[in-house]
Amino acid sequence: MADNRQTRPNYRREQPVEEKQFDERVVHINRVARVVKGGRRFRFQALVVVGDHGGKVGIGVSKGADVTAAVNKAVEVAKKHFITVSRYKGSLPHDATAKIGGAKVLIMPAAPGTGLIAGGVVRTVLEVAGIENALSKSLGSANKINVAYATVAALQSLRPSKLWTRSGGSNKAVKKKP
């Protein structure tokens, strides 16, 4: 037999490693099962937070036959659902609250140098969104998926500082008499 290794194309070429432009963080992996006639079939559910540390963040939840498949699918879902977060001097413009299911999240701005005072999922979402100084409190349910979605809903409800109106003055429009 002739050795034809020289004529075969090299299938093991190194692929260029692309640098990731987003910070992808796996927050939670859950093993789920469905019961069939022969027993239980196991799959994995992944909760992933993706952000660019510049005001964009997305959350994805997906299932797959193994952990890597679930994580990859969840990253794709998160990239499709990016939101833009209003920031003000490295913090939040104002207080915000959101409730999803039984999970309620309260996020508040903090003075420069305070850092992120948040726990668990809320901390991860705020970090990848690029918020450096904030306070938070998670109330109610500790379900990580609902807490993550409540945090994103609270961030989405923030109004940018350029849309603020001044208080103390007259904000009413004055009608001119003809």
SEFI-58346 format. One record per residue (C-alpha): residue in three letters; z, y, x. Coordinates in steps of 0.02 Angstrom, whole numbers, plus 50000, padded with zeros to 5 digits. Each point is the difference from the previous one (the first is absolute). Example, Ala and Ser with C-alpha at 12.3 -4.5 7.8 and 13.67 -1.06 7.14 Angstrom:
<rs>
   res       w       v       u
   ALA   50390   49775   50615
   SER   49967   50172   50069
</rs>
This chain:
<rs>
   res       w       v       u
   MET   50000   50000   50000
   ALA   49956   50171   50061
   ASP   50136   50128   50016
   ASN   49941   50146   49896
   ARG   50152   50113   50014
   GLN   49897   50134   50085
   THR   49882   50020   49852
   ARG   50133   50013   49866
   PRO   50057   50173   49950
   ASN   50177   50044   50048
   TYR   50098   49988   49838
   ARG   50161   50050   50081
   ARG   49951   50177   50044
   GLU   50143   50120   49996
   GLN   49990   50113   49853
   PRO   50044   50182   50031
   VAL   50176   50033   49940
   GLU   49996   50148   49883
   GLU   50148   50116   50008
   LYS   50091   50012   49835
   GLN   50001   50172   49925
   PHE   50133   49956   49872
   ASP   50178   49938   50020
   GLU   50012   49836   49902
   ARG   50175   49939   49963
   VAL   50043   49839   49912
   VAL   50151   50039   49893
   HIS   50028   49835   49910
   ILE   49929   49823   49995
   ASN   50042   49895   49848
   ARG   49961   49815   49976
   VAL   49945   49971   49821
   ALA   49964   49834   49915
   ARG   49906   49938   49850
   VAL   50043   49833   49924
   VAL   49858   49877   49975
   LYS   49995   49819   49947
   GLY   50025   49936   50178
   GLY   50141   50120   50046
   ARG   50007   50177   50065
   ARG   49860   50099   50083
   PHE   50064   50134   50116
   ARG   49916   50166   50041
   PHE   50061   50158   50085
   GLN   50015   50176   49933
   ALA   49999   50147   50121
   LEU   50057   50180   49975
   VAL   49919   50114   50129
   VAL   50014   50188   50031
   VAL   49856   50086   50090
   GLY   50000   50180   50061
   ASP   49932   50117   50131
   HIS   50160   50100   50040
   GLY   49902   50152   49944
   GLY   50031   50009   49813
   LYS   49905   49848   49936
   VAL   50086   49842   49938
   GLY   49953   49849   49896
   ILE   50086   49844   49935
   GLY   49923   49830   49973
   VAL   50064   49840   49924
   SER   49897   49842   50008
   LYS   50012   49811   50004
   GLY   49917   49874   50114
   ALA   50002   49817   50050
   ASP   50088   50045   50162
   VAL   50094   50151   50066
   THR   49858   50075   50101
   ALA   49879   49990   49853
   ALA   50128   50083   49886
   VAL   50035   50139   50126
   ASN   49815   50034   50031
   LYS   49964   50010   49814
   ALA   50150   50114   49972
   VAL   49941   50117   50140
   GLU   49829   50014   49916
   VAL   50083   50040   49833
   ALA   50111   50131   50083
   LYS   49850   50085   50083
   LYS   49914   50014   49831
   HIS   50151   50086   49923
   PHE   50040   50140   50123
   ILE   50089   50155   49939
   THR   50020   50165   50090
   VAL   50179   50059   50020
   SER   50047   50184   49997
   ARG   50107   50042   50151
   TYR   50092   50159   50045
   LYS   50060   50029   50179
   GLY   50014   49813   50037
   SER   50097   49968   49841
   LEU   49971   50000   49813
   PRO   49962   50159   49902
   HIS   50133   49965   49867
   ASP   50105   49864   49916
   ALA   49910   49864   49905
   THR   50051   49852   49893
   ALA   49899   49854   49933
   LYS   50040   49842   49904
   ILE   49895   49842   49999
   GLY   50070   49853   49904
   GLY   50186   49996   50037
   ALA   49985   50087   50168
   LYS   50035   50185   50011
   VAL   49972   50097   50162
   LEU   50062   50176   50042
   ILE   49927   50087   50153
   MET   50058   50169   50066
   PRO   49947   50115   50142
   ALA   50113   50016   50151
   ALA   50023   50128   50139
   PRO   49905   49977   50164
   GLY   50092   49879   50114
   THR   50079   49900   49859
   GLY   49879   49854   50013
   LEU   49964   49874   49865
   ILE   50154   49951   49904
   ALA   49926   49863   49893
   GLY   50017   49814   49990
   GLY   49884   49852   49989
   VAL   49834   50024   49915
   VAL   50023   50187   49969
   ARG   50023   50029   50187
   THR   49842   49903   50043
   VAL   49894   50094   49873
   LEU   50064   50170   50060
   GLU   49975   49954   50183
   VAL   49818   49948   49982
   ALA   49967   50153   49892
   GLY   50052   50111   50146
   ILE   50159   50073   49927
   GLU   50128   50031   50137
   ASN   50149   50078   49908
   ALA   50051   49941   49828
   LEU   50145   49932   49900
   SER   49981   49864   49869
   LYS   50097   49895   49879
   SER   49940   49841   49917
   LEU   50081   49968   49832
   GLY   49990   49855   49879
   SER   49900   49846   50044
   ALA   49979   49947   50181
   ASN   49831   49916   49965
   LYS   49901   50048   50156
   ILE   49832   50013   49911
   ASN   50068   50115   49864
   VAL   50095   50105   50128
   ALA   49841   50020   50102
   TYR   49897   50053   49849
   ALA   50139   50118   49942
   THR   50002   50082   50172
   VAL   49812   50026   49995
   ALA   50013   50070   49823
   ALA   50134   50123   50059
   LEU   49891   50053   50148
   GLN   49852   50021   49882
   SER   50100   50115   49887
   LEU   50032   50124   50142
   ARG   49914   50168   49984
   PRO   49940   50085   50160
   SER   50088   50159   50054
   LYS   49846   50108   49972
   LEU   50014   49965   49813
   TRP   50178   50062   49989
   THR   50035   50156   49897
   ARG   50124   50131   50051
   SER   50161   50010   49901
   GLY   50090   50161   49962
   GLY   49844   50096   49957
   SER   49903   50010   49841
   ASN   49878   49855   49989
   LYS   49937   50050   49829
   ALA   49825   50067   49983
   VAL   50000   50177   49933
   LYS   49879   50027   49859
   LYS   49910   50165   50000
   LYS   49989   50090   49832
   PRO   49825   50059   49954
</rs>
